[in-house]
């Protein structure tokens, strides 16, 4: 999984990207014009203590690993944890990840 790490990349995605909100997390997606998708994860101090912020980011990273193969190339994605995510289970984080990626059209949505 390629990661977004530099502050300038995070700023560019936040400035140019489109956001999709969920009660547990927010996704900001921006096309990068490359042949790969890069993933970034953040949790602000409003999420809680350092332990809670790190747990929230670990949940998001693990959920992203499960969806990485499905993601279309050419995206920069930032997932921002919200406070309730720190207490969530992995299955909930995976459901949030799937929902946000579908809404952003990064992975194909299933027809009803």
VENTA-V915355 format. One record per residue. N is the residue number from 1. SS is DSSP state (H for helix, E for strand, L for the rest). D_CENTER is the distance of its C-alpha to the mean C-alpha in Angstrom with 2 decimals. Layout:
BEGIN
n->N ss->SS d_center->D_CENTER
n->N ss->SS d_center->D_CENTER
END
This chain:
BEGIN
n->1 ss->L d_center->12.50
n->2 ss->E d_center->12.71
n->3 ss->E d_center->10.96
n->4 ss->L d_center->10.91
n->5 ss->L d_center->13.36
n->6 ss->L d_center->15.86
n->7 ss->H d_center->16.09
n->8 ss->H d_center->17.39
n->9 ss->H d_center->14.41
n->10 ss->H d_center->12.14
n->11 ss->H d_center->15.02
n->12 ss->H d_center->15.40
n->13 ss->H d_center->11.96
n->14 ss->H d_center->12.40
n->15 ss->H d_center->15.93
n->16 ss->H d_center->15.77
n->17 ss->L d_center->12.50
n->18 ss->E d_center->12.31
n->19 ss->E d_center->10.41
n->20 ss->E d_center->9.90
n->21 ss->E d_center->10.53
n->22 ss->L d_center->10.98
n->23 ss->L d_center->13.21
n->24 ss->L d_center->10.89
n->25 ss->E d_center->7.64
n->26 ss->E d_center->6.98
n->27 ss->E d_center->5.05
n->28 ss->E d_center->7.32
n->29 ss->E d_center->8.47
n->30 ss->E d_center->11.68
n->31 ss->E d_center->14.12
n->32 ss->L d_center->15.34
n->33 ss->L d_center->18.47
n->34 ss->L d_center->18.22
n->35 ss->L d_center->18.63
n->36 ss->L d_center->15.34
n->37 ss->L d_center->11.58
n->38 ss->E d_center->10.06
n->39 ss->E d_center->6.78
n->40 ss->E d_center->6.54
n->41 ss->E d_center->6.07
n->42 ss->E d_center->8.48
n->43 ss->E d_center->10.77
n->44 ss->L d_center->13.87
n->45 ss->H d_center->17.32
n->46 ss->H d_center->17.26
n->47 ss->H d_center->15.26
n->48 ss->L d_center->18.44
n->49 ss->L d_center->20.17
n->50 ss->H d_center->18.92
n->51 ss->H d_center->19.06
n->52 ss->H d_center->16.88
n->53 ss->H d_center->14.23
n->54 ss->H d_center->14.31
n->55 ss->H d_center->14.24
n->56 ss->H d_center->11.14
n->57 ss->H d_center->9.31
n->58 ss->H d_center->11.29
n->59 ss->H d_center->10.36
n->60 ss->H d_center->6.60
n->61 ss->H d_center->7.98
n->62 ss->H d_center->10.63
n->63 ss->H d_center->8.94
n->64 ss->H d_center->7.18
n->65 ss->H d_center->10.80
n->66 ss->H d_center->12.21
n->67 ss->H d_center->10.56
n->68 ss->L d_center->10.92
n->69 ss->L d_center->14.48
n->70 ss->L d_center->13.94
n->71 ss->L d_center->11.66
n->72 ss->L d_center->14.04
n->73 ss->L d_center->14.87
n->74 ss->L d_center->14.84
n->75 ss->E d_center->11.34
n->76 ss->E d_center->9.56
n->77 ss->E d_center->5.83
n->78 ss->E d_center->4.75
n->79 ss->E d_center->2.77
n->80 ss->E d_center->6.39
n->81 ss->E d_center->8.29
n->82 ss->L d_center->11.44
n->83 ss->H d_center->14.75
n->84 ss->H d_center->15.22
n->85 ss->H d_center->12.29
n->86 ss->H d_center->14.49
n->87 ss->H d_center->17.14
n->88 ss->L d_center->15.30
n->89 ss->L d_center->16.01
n->90 ss->H d_center->14.00
n->91 ss->H d_center->15.00
n->92 ss->H d_center->13.57
n->93 ss->H d_center->10.09
n->94 ss->H d_center->10.54
n->95 ss->H d_center->11.89
n->96 ss->H d_center->9.15
n->97 ss->H d_center->6.68
n->98 ss->H d_center->9.80
n->99 ss->H d_center->10.67
n->100 ss->H d_center->7.85
n->101 ss->H d_center->8.04
n->102 ss->H d_center->11.75
n->103 ss->H d_center->12.06
n->104 ss->L d_center->10.69
n->105 ss->L d_center->13.08
n->106 ss->L d_center->11.05
n->107 ss->L d_center->12.64
n->108 ss->L d_center->16.08
n->109 ss->L d_center->16.82
n->110 ss->L d_center->19.77
n->111 ss->L d_center->22.93
n->112 ss->L d_center->24.69
END
